[in-house]
Amino acid sequence: MKLNAKLLKTFFYVLIFLNSVAVFSQQDSIPKTKSLFWQKVQFGGGLGLGFGNGFTNVSLSPTGYYNINQTFSVGVGLTGSYVAQEQNPSNFNSIGYKSTILGGSIIGLVHPIEEIQLSAEVEQLNINRKFDSFLNDENFWNTALFVGAGYRTQNVTLGVRFNILHNDSNQVYSQAWLPFVRVMF
């Protein structure tokens, strides 16, 4: 419980800091134009927070894309995730668990028409899991190769991707098909 409160407190401090940066920033009276490179760059990503009875899940996945032209884009992404489940003292068979996942990806996007987005992505993750029981701790690397398709409207893409390298003993993704939502700015 103390860990949840500490993570929640840290999250709110970060949120307040980020908001204060936006509030105290100034706008120049002379408008500046972005360089051609930065006009073609988009940022986005994901933020996940989950708290429950002895459970904590925090994830952050920033992404950046460079739009080569209207049809092709390339990008990189980072992934960080922390999951913890406290052992239930009333249930002898419950297992305390902590997992940290850190990694990155390289992605290529193709837009054959404005509304359709096709993607290919290589992802490399380092997984570190610790158990509070007799089970061994684990530290391993996982590689995924995704191909996907989605429907795009403005800055949002909804779709599904398939992990070509998935196997049933994969301990990161339970299935090969994964839905996705991409929001880019």
C-alpha positions as CSV (number, residue, x, y, z in Angstrom):
1,M,0.0,0.0,0.0
2,K,2.9,2.4,0.8
3,L,4.3,1.8,-2.7
4,N,1.0,2.7,-4.4
5,A,0.8,5.9,-2.4
6,K,4.4,6.8,-3.1
7,L,3.9,6.2,-6.9
8,L,0.7,8.2,-6.9
9,K,2.4,11.1,-5.1
10,T,5.3,11.0,-7.5
11,F,2.9,10.9,-10.5
12,F,1.1,14.0,-9.2
13,Y,4.3,15.9,-8.6
14,V,5.4,15.2,-12.2
15,L,2.0,16.2,-13.5
16,I,2.1,19.5,-11.5
17,F,5.7,20.2,-12.8
18,L,4.7,19.6,-16.4
19,N,1.7,21.9,-16.1
20,S,3.7,24.6,-14.4
21,V,6.2,24.5,-17.4
22,A,3.2,25.1,-19.7
23,V,1.8,27.9,-17.6
24,F,5.0,29.8,-17.1
25,S,6.3,29.5,-20.7
26,Q,6.3,32.7,-22.7
27,Q,5.4,33.3,-26.3
28,D,7.8,35.4,-28.4
29,S,6.3,38.5,-30.0
30,I,8.2,37.6,-33.1
31,P,6.8,34.5,-34.7
32,K,9.4,31.9,-35.5
33,T,9.1,29.4,-38.3
34,K,10.1,25.8,-37.7
35,S,12.8,24.3,-39.8
36,L,11.7,21.9,-42.5
37,F,12.9,19.0,-40.5
38,W,10.7,19.8,-37.4
39,Q,7.7,20.5,-39.7
40,K,7.8,16.8,-40.6
41,V,8.2,15.5,-37.1
42,Q,5.3,14.1,-35.0
43,F,5.3,13.0,-31.4
44,G,2.9,10.8,-29.5
45,G,2.8,7.7,-27.3
46,G,1.0,6.1,-24.5
47,L,0.7,6.5,-20.7
48,G,-0.8,3.8,-18.5
49,L,-1.7,3.9,-14.9
50,G,-3.5,1.2,-12.9
51,F,-3.8,0.9,-9.1
52,G,-5.8,-1.6,-7.1
53,N,-5.8,-3.8,-4.0
54,G,-2.1,-4.4,-3.7
55,F,-1.6,-4.0,-7.5
56,T,0.3,-1.3,-9.4
57,N,0.8,-0.9,-13.1
58,V,2.7,2.2,-14.6
59,S,3.8,2.4,-18.2
60,L,5.1,5.1,-20.5
61,S,5.7,4.7,-24.2
62,P,6.8,7.9,-26.1
63,T,7.1,7.7,-29.9
64,G,8.4,10.0,-32.6
65,Y,7.9,9.9,-36.3
66,Y,9.5,11.6,-39.3
67,N,7.2,12.0,-42.2
68,I,9.4,11.6,-45.3
69,N,6.4,12.5,-47.5
70,Q,2.6,12.0,-47.5
71,T,3.0,8.3,-48.1
72,F,6.0,7.2,-46.0
73,S,7.0,7.8,-42.3
74,V,9.7,6.3,-40.1
75,G,10.0,6.4,-36.3
76,V,11.4,5.3,-33.0
77,G,9.7,4.5,-29.7
78,L,10.7,3.8,-26.2
79,T,8.9,1.5,-23.7
80,G,9.0,1.5,-20.0
81,S,6.7,-0.5,-17.7
82,Y,6.5,-1.4,-14.0
83,V,4.0,-3.9,-12.6
84,A,3.8,-5.1,-9.0
85,Q,1.4,-7.4,-7.2
86,E,1.7,-7.7,-3.4
87,Q,1.5,-11.2,-1.9
88,N,-1.9,-11.7,-0.2
89,P,-1.2,-12.8,3.4
90,S,-4.6,-14.5,3.7
91,N,-3.9,-16.7,0.6
92,F,-0.9,-18.9,1.1
93,N,-0.8,-19.8,-2.6
94,S,-0.6,-16.2,-3.8
95,I,2.7,-15.0,-5.3
96,G,4.2,-11.5,-4.9
97,Y,5.4,-10.3,-8.2
98,K,7.4,-7.4,-9.7
99,S,8.2,-6.8,-13.3
100,T,10.1,-4.1,-15.1
101,I,10.1,-3.9,-18.9
102,L,12.4,-1.5,-20.8
103,G,13.0,-1.3,-24.5
104,G,12.6,0.3,-27.8
105,S,11.3,-0.1,-31.3
106,I,11.9,1.1,-34.9
107,I,8.7,1.5,-37.0
108,G,8.0,2.2,-40.7
109,L,4.6,3.5,-41.8
110,V,3.0,3.5,-45.3
111,H,-0.2,5.4,-46.1
112,P,-1.3,4.1,-49.5
113,I,-4.4,6.4,-49.1
114,E,-5.0,9.0,-46.5
115,E,-7.3,6.8,-44.3
116,I,-5.2,3.6,-44.4
117,Q,-2.0,3.1,-42.4
118,L,0.2,0.0,-42.9
119,S,3.1,-0.6,-40.5
120,A,6.1,-2.8,-39.8
121,E,7.8,-2.6,-36.4
122,V,10.8,-4.3,-34.7
123,E,10.6,-4.2,-30.9
124,Q,13.3,-5.3,-28.5
125,L,12.4,-5.5,-24.8
126,N,14.4,-6.4,-21.7
127,I,12.1,-8.1,-19.1
128,N,13.1,-8.4,-15.4
129,R,10.7,-10.3,-13.2
130,K,11.0,-11.0,-9.5
131,F,8.8,-13.4,-7.5
132,D,8.4,-13.5,-3.7
133,S,8.2,-17.3,-3.7
134,F,10.3,-20.3,-4.6
135,L,10.1,-19.5,-8.3
136,N,13.3,-18.2,-9.9
137,D,13.7,-14.6,-10.9
138,E,13.9,-14.0,-14.6
139,N,15.8,-11.6,-16.8
140,F,15.5,-12.0,-20.5
141,W,15.2,-10.3,-23.9
142,N,12.2,-10.5,-26.2
143,T,12.1,-9.5,-29.8
144,A,8.9,-8.9,-31.7
145,L,8.3,-8.2,-35.4
146,F,4.9,-6.6,-36.0
147,V,3.0,-6.0,-39.2
148,G,-0.2,-4.0,-38.9
149,A,-3.0,-2.2,-40.5
150,G,-5.2,0.6,-39.3
151,Y,-7.8,3.2,-40.1
152,R,-6.5,6.7,-39.8
153,T,-8.5,9.9,-39.2
154,Q,-6.6,13.1,-38.6
155,N,-4.0,12.3,-35.8
156,V,-5.6,9.1,-34.6
157,T,-5.2,5.6,-36.0
158,L,-7.1,2.5,-34.8
159,G,-5.9,-0.9,-36.0
160,V,-4.5,-4.3,-35.3
161,R,-1.0,-5.7,-35.6
162,F,0.4,-9.2,-35.8
163,N,3.6,-10.4,-34.1
164,I,5.3,-12.6,-36.8
165,L,7.8,-13.9,-34.2
166,H,5.2,-14.9,-31.6
167,N,5.2,-18.4,-30.2
168,D,3.0,-20.0,-27.5
169,S,5.8,-19.9,-24.9
170,N,6.2,-16.1,-25.3
171,Q,6.0,-14.7,-21.8
172,V,5.5,-11.0,-22.8
173,Y,2.6,-11.1,-25.3
174,S,-0.1,-13.8,-24.6
175,Q,-1.3,-13.7,-28.2
176,A,0.0,-12.8,-31.7
177,W,-2.8,-10.4,-32.6
178,L,-2.8,-7.0,-30.7
179,P,-5.1,-4.0,-31.2
180,F,-3.5,-0.6,-31.1
181,V,-4.5,3.1,-31.0
182,R,-1.9,5.7,-32.2
183,V,-2.4,9.4,-31.4
184,M,0.2,11.7,-32.9
185,F,0.7,15.5,-32.6
